[in-house]
Amino acid sequence: MFGIVYSSLAATEKFLNAAGYVPGLNVYSGAARVAFGQYEVIGFAAFGALHYLRASITHDPNHLKDAKVALLNTSHDFANIFRGAVEVVPLAGFGLAAYDFNGFRVTYDHEGEVFEKAR
């Protein structure tokens, strides 16, 4: 269910990552990432709450699972807000590039596996 959402979120993040490596442009990409993260938190929290409400009414365990996945995803969203705040610092993009290129970045695919185990 979340595959298409994760694909488009990952594409947006990769675009913002590339923009964040460029001195001067990183200020704008960082601000955009903060806003992006805030919208993600609001969206996934609302999605999770609605699925939890639906699960409590229908007693359908699938809706409860979807609620858990959505609420767990907000941790990635808060990480985006934090990264955006760091990214607006001049020359911080170089450190973030090293972080990304050394494989430390948490990807949506990896989180999907974690979320599937949580189900």
C-alpha positions in Angstrom: 0.0 0.0 0.0 2.8 2.4 0.8 5.0 1.5 -2.1 3.9 4.3 -4.4 4.1 6.8 -1.6 7.6 5.7 -0.6 8.7 5.9 -4.2 7.6 9.5 -4.7 8.9 10.6 -1.2 12.3 9.0 -1.9 12.5 10.8 -5.3 11.7 14.1 -3.7 14.4 13.4 -1.0 17.0 12.5 -3.5 16.3 15.7 -5.4 16.6 17.8 -2.2 19.8 15.9 -1.3 21.4 16.8 -4.6 20.3 20.4 -4.2 21.7 20.5 -0.6 25.2 19.6 -1.8 25.4 22.8 -3.7 26.7 25.8 -1.7 24.1 28.6 -1.7 21.4 26.3 -3.0 21.5 24.3 0.2 19.7 27.1 2.1 16.7 26.8 -0.2 16.7 23.0 -0.3 17.0 22.9 3.5 14.0 25.2 4.0 12.0 23.2 1.5 13.0 20.0 3.3 11.8 21.4 6.7 8.4 22.3 5.1 8.4 18.8 3.3 9.0 17.1 6.7 6.3 19.1 8.4 3.7 18.1 5.7 4.8 14.5 6.0 4.4 14.5 9.8 0.9 16.0 9.5 -0.1 13.7 6.6 1.1 10.5 8.1 -0.1 11.3 11.6 -3.6 12.1 10.2 -3.5 9.0 8.0 -2.5 6.9 11.0 -5.2 8.4 13.2 -7.9 7.8 10.6 -6.9 4.2 10.2 -6.8 3.7 13.9 -10.3 5.2 14.2 -11.5 2.9 11.4 -9.9 -0.1 13.0 -11.6 0.7 16.3 -15.0 0.9 14.6 -14.6 -2.1 12.2 -12.2 -4.2 14.3 -10.3 -4.9 11.1 -6.7 -5.7 11.9 -5.4 -4.4 8.5 -6.4 -0.9 9.4 -4.6 -1.2 12.7 -1.5 -2.4 10.8 -1.7 0.6 8.4 -2.1 3.0 11.3 1.1 1.6 13.0 3.1 1.9 9.7 1.9 5.5 9.2 2.7 6.5 12.7 6.1 4.8 12.6 6.9 6.7 9.4 6.7 10.0 11.2 10.2 9.2 12.7 11.6 9.6 9.1 9.6 12.8 8.8 11.1 14.3 11.9 14.6 13.3 10.6 13.8 15.3 7.4 12.9 18.3 9.5 16.2 17.9 11.4 18.2 17.5 8.3 16.6 20.5 6.7 17.6 22.6 9.7 21.2 21.4 9.4 21.2 21.9 5.7 20.5 25.6 5.9 23.9 26.1 7.6 26.5 27.3 5.0 28.8 24.5 3.8 26.8 21.8 5.8 26.0 20.2 2.5 29.5 18.8 2.3 29.1 16.9 5.5 25.6 15.7 4.5 27.0 14.5 1.2 29.6 12.4 3.0 26.9 11.1 5.2 24.8 10.1 2.2 27.5 8.7 0.0 28.9 6.5 2.8 25.6 4.7 3.1 24.4 6.0 6.4 21.2 7.6 5.0 18.1 5.7 6.0 16.1 4.9 2.9 12.4 4.3 2.5 13.1 0.8 1.2 15.0 -0.1 4.4 12.3 1.4 6.6 9.6 -0.5 4.6 11.3 -3.7 5.8 11.3 -2.5 9.4 7.7 -1.5 9.1 6.7 -4.9 7.7 8.4 -6.6 10.6 6.4 -4.3 13.0 3.2 -5.6 11.4 
